[in-house]
Structures are given as structure tokens and as C-alpha cells.
């Protein structure tokens, strides 16, 4: 009988390859291993998906600590120990389902863990080829329905919904990275440069901009409006003693303002570039 799971590819699935086994025979996935497989560039970006998955597990009455075991592992041969989670199959499935559905890697993880979770539910009973195929196709349909729901939203709304589920503030540079990936599919051919995003942040009264010592500092109005939080960094110098720089970290409200402004500007002018006279 052919294996329907070969639909994941003729070679061994990377999700199979990263599965680990404890001495007692129990299996788990390291969240750090899943992070790049699901298309996330950093732990900071991946953490919200894990947090939402933990909340989902709690709401279902599952043992969160048992399914999401906090652990520390070493990065490289000499790297410092870093936090991770040892995820059960159920926990890994929840993380996949709470990832960004616009990422093709997340879609692949959703399909993989959906099938594997269904298999685990009926372990002990032999599945025939048709039943496995039906389960796989059901998982794909669920994934597509979720992606279609997101696609119905405009860029600002979809992004705001994602960010509302996260916590804390983020840098303008981090938003620029996300917007660049978004624009590649939504506005093909439009260049997204970090300096342009910062220029628009100034246009929208979020930060100072120009050849001054206050370049990129948050504006007082933006702080009062709750759009940004001032982030101070102090560093020593050889000649002037300790120096402090102030940068702007976007709140969810401020990120929505900047993201919406970028989308509106591209829709109106077809470019993000701002000339001295304000024209594209």
C-alpha cells in the first residue's frame, strides 16, 4: 500500500527529522528546531505563536506545563544556554495552528501535525489509504479556509489582528522587515527600504527625522498619543562619559498607524519613496 504521507515529499519530512526522543521513549520537538522550519527568523517573532498555543491548550483543559516543558539548550558548541520549550505532538500542533497562516512554512507545519495528530488519535487501529488521504485533505481544507479568511482582510487589518495578539512594543526596523515581506506579495515591484519606512514614521509624526542629534527620537506628540514608547540606551565613551540615546518603540496603536500609512501611500502613489517636496 502506498503511503499518502509521501505527499509531504519523497524525502523524510524535516518535521520528522527534528523529532527527538527522551530516554523513557517519549517524543518531543524543540521549539527552537521548529522556529526556522515554520519560517520565523528569530525567537522574538516566534514567541507570540507559542504564547497563543499555550493559551489554547489551557482553554482546552490540557496540562500546559506537561505539553510545553520549559527547557534550556546550548546554541552551537560554545554558545550560551537559551530558553526553549520541549513540545509534545499536541503542543507542536497547537503552535502550528497558531502561526502566521500567510507563511507557506506554517501551512506545511499545519498539514503535517494535523495528519500526525489524527494518526496518534487512532493509534492501535490500522488506517487504510483512503482514510489517511481523507484526513490529510481535511487538514488542507482547514488550512486553506484559514488562509482565505486572512486574505479577505486588507493588509492593515490583517497585520493589526496579528499584532493585537502579541505583547509589548517593537522597533520600527522590525516592522520594516515584516512590511517588506508583505509588500513583496501585495505590491510586487515596490521597493521597501528601511530609510523610507523611517521617513514615513516621521511623516506620520511618530519620530524626529533629519541631520540632528535627535534623529529617530520619538516625538512628544507620539508619546502623548500612545503611539510610541521612548527606549533609552546608555553607553560609555572615551571622551564624553556616558551617553544616552533615545529611540522609538512602537505600541500596537502606533504600529497600526505606521502600517496603515505605508499601505495608503503605496496605494496612492505606487511607491514608498518620499522626495523633498513630498511627492513620490
Number of C-alpha atoms within 10 A of each C-alpha: 5 7 10 15 17 11 11 13 9 8 7 11 14 14 16 10 9 14 16 14 11 8 6 6 8 9 14 22 22 22 23 18 16 22 18 14 16 22 16 18 11 11 14 9 14 21 19 19 20 22 16 18 24 22 15 18 20 13 10 10 9 15 11 17 14 12 19 24 16 14 13 14 14 11 11 8 6 7 9 11 12 11 13 18 22 23 26 19 19 20 27 27 21 23 30 26 23 19 25 20 21 15 13 12 18 24 22 19 22 26 24 22 23 26 23 18 16 14 16 13 10 10 10 8 9 9 12 12 13 10 12 18 17 13 17 21 14 15 20 19 13 14 20 14 12 15 16 13 12 19 13 10 12 12 17 19 15 15 19 17 14 15 18 12 12 15 12 10 18 18 16 22 14 13 16 20 14 12 21 18 12 16 18 13 10 14 17 9 11 16 15 21 15 17 13 17 25 20 21 22 25 20 16 15 18 29 26 22 20 10 8 8 10 15 15 22 20 26 21 14 13 19 19 10 12 13 24 28 21 17 14 11 10 10 9 10 9 6 6 7 9 10 10 12 15 16 21 25 25 27 20 21 16 24 25 20 19 26 22 17 18 23 20 14 16 16 12 11 12 15 19 24 20 16 8 6 6 8 10 14
